[in-house]
Amino acid sequence: MTPLQRFIDAKQPEINTLLEAGPEAFTPWRGQRPAFGQALDHPRSGPLAVIAEFKRASPSRGLICASVTPKDAARDYAANGATALSVLTEERYFLGRLDDLRRAACLPDSPDHAAPAGTTPPDSAPVLPLLRKDFLFHPLQVAATAATPASALLLIVRLTPDARLLRSLREQAEHAGLDAVVEVFDARDLALARDSGARLIQVNARDLATFHVDRTACLQLINDCPPRDNERWIAASGMACHADLTAAANAGFSAALVGSALMEHATPGASLRRMLEGEQN
Protein backbone atom coordinates (compact mmCIF):
# COMPACT_ATOMS: atom_id res chain seq x y z
CA MET A 1 0.00 0.00 0.00
CA THR A 2 1.37 3.42 -0.95
CA PRO A 3 1.55 6.27 1.58
CA LEU A 4 -1.10 8.10 -0.43
CA GLN A 5 -3.53 5.18 -0.11
CA ARG A 6 -2.88 5.07 3.64
CA PHE A 7 -3.86 8.73 3.85
CA ILE A 8 -7.05 8.05 1.90
CA ASP A 9 -7.94 5.13 4.15
CA ALA A 10 -7.21 7.21 7.25
CA LYS A 11 -9.76 9.82 6.15
CA GLN A 12 -12.61 7.34 5.72
CA PRO A 13 -13.83 7.45 9.36
CA GLU A 14 -13.96 11.25 9.11
CA ILE A 15 -15.95 11.10 5.90
CA ASN A 16 -18.34 8.56 7.42
CA THR A 17 -18.93 10.94 10.33
CA LEU A 18 -19.54 13.82 7.92
CA LEU A 19 -22.01 11.71 5.94
CA GLU A 20 -23.90 10.86 9.14
CA ALA A 21 -24.08 14.55 10.04
CA GLY A 22 -25.10 15.71 6.57
CA PRO A 23 -24.48 19.10 4.93
CA GLU A 24 -26.99 20.86 7.16
CA ALA A 25 -24.62 20.34 10.11
CA PHE A 26 -22.17 22.93 8.82
CA THR A 27 -22.82 26.64 9.28
CA PRO A 28 -20.57 28.76 7.03
CA TRP A 29 -18.06 30.92 8.87
CA ARG A 30 -19.34 34.49 9.29
CA GLY A 31 -16.21 36.04 10.74
CA GLN A 32 -13.16 37.53 9.11
CA ARG A 33 -11.60 35.51 6.28
CA PRO A 34 -8.57 37.39 4.83
CA ALA A 35 -7.94 36.77 1.12
CA PHE A 36 -5.31 34.06 0.75
CA GLY A 37 -4.37 34.34 -2.92
CA GLN A 38 -4.15 38.12 -2.86
CA ALA A 39 -1.86 37.99 0.18
CA LEU A 40 0.73 36.07 -1.85
CA ASP A 41 1.18 39.13 -4.07
CA HIS A 42 2.47 41.11 -1.09
CA PRO A 43 5.36 39.34 0.67
CA ARG A 44 5.90 40.71 4.15
CA SER A 45 9.62 39.88 4.15
CA GLY A 46 12.23 38.02 2.12
CA PRO A 47 12.45 37.24 -1.60
CA LEU A 48 8.88 35.88 -1.87
CA ALA A 49 5.77 35.27 0.23
CA VAL A 50 6.23 32.56 2.85
CA ILE A 51 3.37 30.36 3.99
CA ALA A 52 4.63 29.20 7.38
CA GLU A 53 3.21 25.90 8.53
CA PHE A 54 1.98 24.63 11.87
CA LYS A 55 2.30 20.87 12.21
CA ARG A 56 3.02 18.62 15.14
CA ALA A 57 4.25 15.55 13.26
CA SER A 58 4.72 13.98 9.84
CA PRO A 59 4.77 10.38 8.56
CA SER A 60 8.39 10.70 7.45
CA ARG A 61 9.72 12.28 10.67
CA GLY A 62 7.30 11.28 13.40
CA LEU A 63 6.76 13.80 16.20
CA ILE A 64 8.34 17.13 15.28
CA CYS A 65 7.07 19.52 17.96
CA ALA A 66 4.51 19.09 20.72
CA SER A 67 5.28 22.21 22.75
CA VAL A 68 4.06 24.94 20.35
CA THR A 69 0.32 25.63 20.12
CA PRO A 70 -1.48 26.81 16.97
CA LYS A 71 -2.06 30.20 18.59
CA ASP A 72 1.59 30.52 19.60
CA ALA A 73 2.73 29.58 16.10
CA ALA A 74 0.32 32.02 14.45
CA ARG A 75 1.46 34.93 16.61
CA ASP A 76 5.13 33.98 16.26
CA TYR A 77 4.97 33.59 12.50
CA ALA A 78 2.99 36.81 12.02
CA ALA A 79 5.54 38.76 14.06
CA ASN A 80 8.44 37.41 12.01
CA GLY A 81 7.44 37.95 8.41
CA ALA A 82 5.04 35.18 7.38
CA THR A 83 2.52 36.15 4.72
CA ALA A 84 0.10 33.30 5.44
CA LEU A 85 -0.21 30.27 7.70
CA SER A 86 -0.72 26.64 6.74
CA VAL A 87 -2.38 24.46 9.37
CA LEU A 88 -2.15 20.68 9.07
CA THR A 89 -5.42 19.21 10.31
CA GLU A 90 -4.93 15.51 9.44
CA GLU A 91 -5.24 13.51 12.68
CA ARG A 92 -3.65 10.08 12.32
CA TYR A 93 -0.28 10.86 10.76
CA PHE A 94 0.15 14.59 11.45
CA LEU A 95 -1.64 14.76 14.85
CA GLY A 96 -3.72 17.70 13.65
CA ARG A 97 -7.28 18.73 14.43
CA LEU A 98 -9.83 20.79 12.55
CA ASP A 99 -10.15 23.05 15.61
CA ASP A 100 -6.50 24.02 15.15
CA LEU A 101 -7.74 26.47 12.51
CA ARG A 102 -9.84 28.29 15.10
CA ARG A 103 -6.94 28.34 17.52
CA ALA A 104 -4.56 29.61 14.84
CA ALA A 105 -7.02 32.45 14.22
CA CYS A 106 -6.62 33.31 17.93
CA LEU A 107 -10.31 32.69 18.59
CA PRO A 108 -12.09 31.04 21.54
CA ASP A 109 -12.71 27.32 21.17
CA SER A 110 -16.48 27.74 21.24
CA PRO A 111 -18.13 28.53 17.88
CA ASP A 112 -20.66 30.59 19.83
CA HIS A 113 -17.95 33.22 20.36
CA ALA A 114 -16.89 33.72 16.74
CA ALA A 115 -15.68 37.20 15.86
CA PRO A 116 -18.27 39.18 13.87
CA ALA A 117 -17.58 39.80 10.20
CA GLY A 118 -15.03 42.53 9.62
CA THR A 119 -13.57 42.44 13.13
CA THR A 120 -10.20 41.25 14.33
CA PRO A 121 -9.79 38.34 16.78
CA PRO A 122 -9.65 39.12 20.51
CA ASP A 123 -5.86 39.01 20.34
CA SER A 124 -3.35 41.62 19.24
CA ALA A 125 -1.64 39.33 16.70
CA PRO A 126 -1.90 40.29 13.01
CA VAL A 127 -4.50 38.25 11.15
CA LEU A 128 -2.85 35.91 8.62
CA PRO A 129 -4.85 34.05 5.95
CA LEU A 130 -5.13 30.39 6.95
CA LEU A 131 -4.72 27.42 4.60
CA ARG A 132 -6.27 24.13 5.68
CA LYS A 133 -3.76 21.48 4.63
CA ASP A 134 -5.24 18.00 4.67
CA PHE A 135 -6.29 15.16 2.38
CA LEU A 136 -9.55 16.51 1.03
CA PHE A 137 -11.54 14.82 -1.71
CA HIS A 138 -15.21 14.90 -0.62
CA PRO A 139 -17.70 17.81 -0.86
CA LEU A 140 -18.55 17.50 2.84
CA GLN A 141 -14.89 18.05 3.73
CA VAL A 142 -15.10 21.32 1.82
CA ALA A 143 -18.30 22.22 3.69
CA ALA A 144 -16.63 21.45 7.02
CA THR A 145 -13.69 23.68 6.06
CA ALA A 146 -16.04 26.52 5.11
CA ALA A 147 -17.39 26.40 8.68
CA THR A 148 -13.92 27.37 9.99
CA PRO A 149 -11.97 30.66 9.71
CA ALA A 150 -9.76 29.15 6.97
CA SER A 151 -9.18 31.38 3.94
CA ALA A 152 -8.11 28.51 1.68
CA LEU A 153 -7.95 24.74 1.44
CA LEU A 154 -5.65 22.29 -0.29
CA LEU A 155 -6.80 19.99 -3.09
CA ILE A 156 -4.30 17.38 -4.27
CA VAL A 157 -4.51 16.24 -7.89
CA ARG A 158 -3.36 12.72 -7.00
CA LEU A 159 -6.34 12.41 -4.64
CA THR A 160 -8.81 13.74 -7.19
CA PRO A 161 -7.44 12.65 -10.61
CA ASP A 162 -10.60 13.75 -12.39
CA ALA A 163 -10.75 17.31 -13.69
CA ARG A 164 -14.53 17.49 -13.28
CA LEU A 165 -14.42 16.48 -9.61
CA LEU A 166 -11.47 18.79 -8.97
CA ARG A 167 -13.32 21.67 -10.62
CA SER A 168 -16.46 20.92 -8.60
CA LEU A 169 -14.57 20.95 -5.29
CA ARG A 170 -12.69 24.12 -6.24
CA GLU A 171 -15.89 25.92 -7.25
CA GLN A 172 -17.62 24.77 -4.06
CA ALA A 173 -14.78 26.23 -2.01
CA GLU A 174 -14.75 29.49 -3.96
CA HIS A 175 -18.51 29.85 -3.67
CA ALA A 176 -18.06 29.64 0.11
CA GLY A 177 -15.42 32.39 0.02
CA LEU A 178 -12.29 30.22 0.18
CA ASP A 179 -9.41 29.99 -2.26
CA ALA A 180 -8.46 26.52 -3.49
CA VAL A 181 -4.76 25.66 -3.68
CA VAL A 182 -4.33 22.77 -6.12
CA GLU A 183 -1.23 20.65 -5.55
CA VAL A 184 0.70 18.99 -8.35
CA PHE A 185 3.87 16.92 -8.55
CA ASP A 186 4.62 16.69 -12.25
CA ALA A 187 3.57 17.94 -15.69
CA ARG A 188 0.72 15.45 -15.93
CA ASP A 189 -0.74 16.68 -12.64
CA LEU A 190 -0.31 20.26 -13.81
CA ALA A 191 -2.24 19.62 -17.02
CA LEU A 192 -5.14 18.18 -15.02
CA ALA A 193 -5.04 21.08 -12.55
CA ARG A 194 -5.21 23.55 -15.42
CA ASP A 195 -8.07 21.63 -17.03
CA SER A 196 -9.96 22.05 -13.74
CA GLY A 197 -9.46 25.82 -13.81
CA ALA A 198 -7.00 25.99 -10.92
CA ARG A 199 -5.28 29.35 -10.44
CA LEU A 200 -3.30 28.67 -7.25
CA ILE A 201 -0.81 25.93 -8.12
CA GLN A 202 1.30 24.31 -5.41
CA VAL A 203 4.22 22.21 -6.63
CA ASN A 204 5.09 19.56 -4.06
CA ALA A 205 8.70 18.46 -4.34
CA ARG A 206 7.78 15.37 -2.28
CA ASP A 207 6.34 12.46 -4.24
CA LEU A 208 3.38 11.31 -2.13
CA ALA A 209 3.82 7.76 -3.42
CA THR A 210 7.43 7.41 -2.28
CA PHE A 211 8.06 10.39 0.07
CA HIS A 212 11.18 11.18 -1.98
CA VAL A 213 11.93 14.94 -2.18
CA ASP A 214 13.36 16.37 -5.40
CA ARG A 215 13.65 20.15 -5.34
CA THR A 216 15.41 20.15 -8.72
CA ALA A 217 12.36 18.58 -10.35
CA CYS A 218 10.15 21.18 -8.68
CA LEU A 219 12.21 23.99 -10.20
CA GLN A 220 12.39 22.22 -13.56
CA LEU A 221 8.60 21.98 -13.76
CA ILE A 222 8.12 25.74 -13.50
CA ASN A 223 10.88 26.24 -16.06
CA ASP A 224 9.25 23.82 -18.52
CA CYS A 225 5.68 25.00 -17.89
CA PRO A 226 5.84 28.67 -16.84
CA PRO A 227 2.93 30.13 -14.84
CA ARG A 228 0.14 31.61 -16.91
CA ASP A 229 -1.01 35.19 -16.37
CA ASN A 230 -3.78 34.21 -13.95
CA GLU A 231 -1.72 31.71 -11.95
CA ARG A 232 0.23 32.01 -8.71
CA TRP A 233 2.65 29.16 -7.97
CA ILE A 234 3.73 27.92 -4.54
CA ALA A 235 6.85 25.82 -3.91
CA ALA A 236 6.39 23.20 -1.19
CA SER A 237 8.44 20.53 0.64
CA GLY A 238 12.18 20.52 1.21
CA MET A 239 12.35 24.29 1.78
CA ALA A 240 15.02 24.59 4.45
CA CYS A 241 17.09 27.76 3.99
CA HIS A 242 17.23 31.23 2.48
CA ALA A 243 18.88 29.87 -0.67
CA ASP A 244 15.83 27.64 -1.27
CA LEU A 245 13.55 30.67 -1.03
CA THR A 246 15.74 32.66 -3.42
CA ALA A 247 15.90 29.81 -5.92
CA ALA A 248 12.11 29.48 -5.86
CA ALA A 249 11.63 33.23 -6.32
CA ASN A 250 14.13 33.37 -9.19
CA ALA A 251 12.36 30.46 -10.89
CA GLY A 252 9.04 32.31 -10.86
CA PHE A 253 7.24 31.05 -7.75
CA SER A 254 5.06 33.58 -5.94
CA ALA A 255 5.34 31.84 -2.59
CA ALA A 256 6.96 29.02 -0.66
CA LEU A 257 5.38 26.79 1.96
CA VAL A 258 7.80 26.00 4.80
CA GLY A 259 6.98 23.58 7.60
CA SER A 260 9.38 21.10 9.18
CA ALA A 261 12.39 23.41 8.93
CA LEU A 262 10.55 25.85 11.19
CA MET A 263 8.62 23.53 13.50
CA GLU A 264 11.67 21.48 14.48
CA HIS A 265 12.79 24.44 16.59
CA ALA A 266 11.15 25.55 19.83
CA THR A 267 10.80 29.08 18.43
CA PRO A 268 9.48 28.64 14.88
CA GLY A 269 9.04 32.39 14.36
CA ALA A 270 12.69 33.07 15.08
CA SER A 271 13.64 30.28 12.69
CA LEU A 272 11.46 31.89 10.04
CA ARG A 273 13.12 35.26 10.57
CA ARG A 274 16.56 33.74 10.19
CA MET A 275 15.49 31.92 7.05
CA LEU A 276 14.03 35.08 5.51
CA GLU A 277 17.14 37.10 6.31
CA GLY A 278 19.66 34.46 5.27
CA GLU A 279 21.03 33.69 8.72
CA GLN A 280 22.05 30.21 9.82
CA ASN A 281 19.83 28.43 12.38
CORRA-V307455 format. One record per residue. RES is the residue in one letter. PHI is phi in whole degrees, 0 to 359 (* if undefined). PSI is psi in degrees with one decimal (none if undefined). Layout:
res=RES phi=PHI psi=PSI
res=RES phi=PHI psi=PSI
This chain:
res=M phi=* psi=132.2
res=T phi=283 psi=157.9
res=P phi=305 psi=-38.2
res=L phi=297 psi=-41.8
res=Q phi=294 psi=-34.8
res=R phi=297 psi=-38.1
res=F phi=294 psi=-41.1
res=I phi=298 psi=-47.2
res=D phi=297 psi=-36.5
res=A phi=293 psi=-24.7
res=K phi=275 psi=-11.5
res=Q phi=298 psi=-42.0
res=P phi=301 psi=-38.2
res=E phi=297 psi=-45.0
res=I phi=295 psi=-38.3
res=N phi=299 psi=-41.3
res=T phi=296 psi=-41.7
res=L phi=296 psi=-39.2
res=L phi=294 psi=-38.2
res=E phi=295 psi=-37.5
res=A phi=287 psi=-39.5
res=G phi=82 psi=161.8
res=P phi=297 psi=-25.7
res=E phi=291 psi=-11.1
res=A phi=282 psi=-10.7
res=F phi=248 psi=115.3
res=T phi=266 psi=122.2
res=P phi=302 psi=143.0
res=W phi=299 psi=132.8
res=R phi=250 psi=0.1
res=G phi=272 psi=-164.5
res=Q phi=290 psi=135.5
res=R phi=223 psi=85.8
res=P phi=301 psi=145.2
res=A phi=293 psi=123.4
res=F phi=283 psi=-55.7
res=G phi=301 psi=-42.7
res=Q phi=296 psi=-34.1
res=A phi=298 psi=-31.0
res=L phi=293 psi=-18.3
res=D phi=281 psi=-6.7
res=H phi=228 psi=74.1
res=P phi=304 psi=138.3
res=R phi=273 psi=-17.6
res=S phi=189 psi=154.1
res=G phi=83 psi=-176.0
res=P phi=284 psi=-15.4
res=L phi=200 psi=170.1
res=A phi=294 psi=137.6
res=V phi=247 psi=125.7
res=I phi=264 psi=102.3
res=A phi=276 psi=138.2
res=E phi=251 psi=139.5
res=F phi=258 psi=119.3
res=K phi=207 psi=141.8
res=R phi=273 psi=-31.9
res=A phi=206 psi=171.0
res=S phi=212 psi=156.1
res=P phi=297 psi=-32.2
res=S phi=278 psi=-23.4
res=R phi=240 psi=-9.1
res=G phi=73 psi=-149.8
res=L phi=294 psi=127.6
res=I phi=256 psi=-47.6
res=C phi=202 psi=123.8
res=A phi=248 psi=-4.7
res=S phi=267 psi=-19.0
res=V phi=264 psi=130.4
res=T phi=270 psi=161.5
res=P phi=303 psi=-40.3
res=K phi=295 psi=-44.3
res=D phi=300 psi=-45.4
res=A phi=297 psi=-43.5
res=A phi=299 psi=-46.6
res=R phi=294 psi=-41.4
res=D phi=294 psi=-45.6
res=Y phi=294 psi=-42.5
res=A phi=297 psi=-36.0
res=A phi=283 psi=-10.6
res=N phi=236 psi=23.1
res=G phi=105 psi=3.4
res=A phi=292 psi=144.2
res=T phi=268 psi=-32.5
res=A phi=209 psi=170.9
res=L phi=231 psi=128.4
res=S phi=263 psi=134.6
res=V phi=237 psi=117.2
res=L phi=278 psi=118.2
res=T phi=252 psi=0.0
res=E phi=292 psi=133.7
res=E phi=271 psi=-46.4
res=R phi=290 psi=-46.2
res=Y phi=259 psi=-23.4
res=F phi=247 psi=-2.7
res=L phi=59 psi=31.5
res=G phi=268 psi=172.9
res=R phi=214 psi=147.6
res=L phi=299 psi=-34.8
res=D phi=294 psi=-14.2
res=D phi=299 psi=-25.9
res=L phi=293 psi=-41.4
res=R phi=295 psi=-40.7
res=R phi=291 psi=-37.3
res=A phi=293 psi=-25.7
res=A phi=277 psi=4.5
res=C phi=60 psi=42.4
res=L phi=248 psi=158.6
res=P phi=299 psi=157.6
res=D phi=292 psi=-28.7
res=S phi=280 psi=129.3
res=P phi=297 psi=-19.2
res=D phi=289 psi=-10.1
res=H phi=245 psi=31.7
res=A phi=295 psi=145.1
res=A phi=291 psi=136.1
res=P phi=299 psi=157.5
res=A phi=303 psi=135.2
res=G phi=86 psi=0.4
res=T phi=254 psi=163.3
res=T phi=266 psi=156.3
res=P phi=299 psi=162.0
res=P phi=284 psi=48.7
res=D phi=210 psi=149.5
res=S phi=279 psi=-3.5
res=A phi=293 psi=143.2
res=P phi=302 psi=149.0
res=V phi=270 psi=113.5
res=L phi=262 psi=143.1
res=P phi=298 psi=138.8
res=L phi=253 psi=133.4
res=L phi=254 psi=122.8
res=R phi=278 psi=115.2
res=K phi=255 psi=117.1
res=D phi=195 psi=-176.3
res=F phi=258 psi=93.4
res=L phi=247 psi=125.5
res=F phi=209 psi=11.7
res=H phi=233 psi=141.4
res=P phi=304 psi=-33.2
res=L phi=288 psi=-25.6
res=Q phi=293 psi=-36.7
res=V phi=294 psi=-43.4
res=A phi=299 psi=-40.8
res=A phi=295 psi=-36.0
res=T phi=292 psi=-38.8
res=A phi=294 psi=-16.4
res=A phi=274 psi=1.6
res=T phi=250 psi=172.3
res=P phi=280 psi=14.2
res=A phi=299 psi=144.5
res=S phi=262 psi=-14.7
res=A phi=204 psi=162.2
res=L phi=224 psi=160.7
res=L phi=259 psi=131.7
res=L phi=241 psi=129.0
res=I phi=253 psi=123.0
res=V phi=305 psi=-40.2
res=R phi=293 psi=-18.4
res=L phi=273 psi=-26.4
res=T phi=229 psi=67.4
res=P phi=281 psi=43.2
res=D phi=222 psi=116.9
res=A phi=299 psi=-32.8
res=R phi=291 psi=-43.9
res=L phi=294 psi=-43.0
res=L phi=299 psi=-42.6
res=R phi=297 psi=-41.7
res=S phi=297 psi=-43.9
res=L phi=293 psi=-40.8
res=R phi=298 psi=-46.5
res=E phi=293 psi=-35.6
res=Q phi=298 psi=-44.0
res=A phi=296 psi=-46.2
res=E phi=295 psi=-36.6
res=H phi=297 psi=-30.1
res=A phi=274 psi=-0.4
res=G phi=95 psi=11.7
res=L phi=254 psi=149.4
res=D phi=276 psi=151.9
res=A phi=246 psi=117.9
res=V phi=268 psi=121.2
res=V phi=254 psi=120.4
res=E phi=265 psi=134.7
res=V phi=233 psi=162.9
res=F phi=239 psi=-31.3
res=D phi=215 psi=-176.1
res=A phi=296 psi=-33.9
res=R phi=295 psi=-45.0
res=D phi=301 psi=-42.0
res=L phi=298 psi=-42.7
res=A phi=299 psi=-40.8
res=L phi=292 psi=-41.2
res=A phi=300 psi=-43.8
res=R phi=293 psi=-37.7
res=D phi=299 psi=-30.0
res=S phi=277 psi=-6.4
res=G phi=89 psi=14.0
res=A phi=297 psi=141.5
res=R phi=239 psi=-18.7
res=L phi=252 psi=108.2
res=I phi=251 psi=119.9
res=Q phi=254 psi=123.7
res=V phi=261 psi=113.2
res=N phi=269 psi=117.7
res=A phi=286 psi=-9.0
res=R phi=261 psi=119.8
res=D phi=290 psi=116.8
res=L phi=290 psi=-11.3
res=A phi=274 psi=-27.0
res=T phi=236 psi=-15.3
res=F phi=71 psi=3.4
res=H phi=289 psi=135.7
res=V phi=256 psi=129.1
res=D phi=225 psi=92.1
res=R phi=292 psi=-29.1
res=T phi=297 psi=-42.1
res=A phi=295 psi=-35.2
res=C phi=298 psi=-45.8
res=L phi=289 psi=-33.3
res=Q phi=292 psi=-35.7
res=L phi=298 psi=-44.5
res=I phi=289 psi=-26.4
res=N phi=288 psi=-39.9
res=D phi=283 psi=-31.1
res=C phi=229 psi=73.5
res=P phi=303 psi=149.3
res=P phi=303 psi=140.1
res=R phi=281 psi=170.1
res=D phi=301 psi=-32.4
res=N phi=262 psi=12.7
res=E phi=251 psi=143.2
res=R phi=242 psi=132.3
res=W phi=251 psi=141.9
res=I phi=239 psi=129.5
res=A phi=268 psi=132.4
res=A phi=223 psi=150.1
res=S phi=76 psi=135.0
res=G phi=75 psi=9.8
res=M phi=277 psi=111.8
res=A phi=231 psi=-10.2
res=C phi=205 psi=171.9
res=H phi=301 psi=-37.5
res=A phi=298 psi=-34.1
res=D phi=294 psi=-40.6
res=L phi=296 psi=-44.2
res=T phi=296 psi=-42.3
res=A phi=297 psi=-40.3
res=A phi=294 psi=-43.0
res=A phi=296 psi=-44.3
res=N phi=295 psi=-29.2
res=A phi=283 psi=-18.1
res=G phi=117 psi=5.3
res=F phi=287 psi=143.1
res=S phi=276 psi=-26.6
res=A phi=206 psi=164.5
res=A phi=227 psi=138.8
res=L phi=260 psi=124.1
res=V phi=236 psi=126.7
res=G phi=234 psi=-79.0
res=S phi=302 psi=-37.7
res=A phi=297 psi=-22.7
res=L phi=265 psi=-43.6
res=M phi=286 psi=-16.0
res=E phi=285 psi=-5.7
res=H phi=252 psi=150.7
res=A phi=292 psi=-21.0
res=T phi=237 psi=81.2
res=P phi=298 psi=-30.8
res=G phi=295 psi=-42.2
res=A phi=295 psi=-37.2
res=S phi=295 psi=-39.2
res=L phi=297 psi=-45.4
res=R phi=300 psi=-43.8
res=R phi=296 psi=-39.0
res=M phi=294 psi=-42.3
res=L phi=295 psi=-35.5
res=E phi=265 psi=-1.6
res=G phi=83 psi=18.4
res=E phi=271 psi=156.4
res=Q phi=278 psi=141.7
res=N phi=285 psi=none
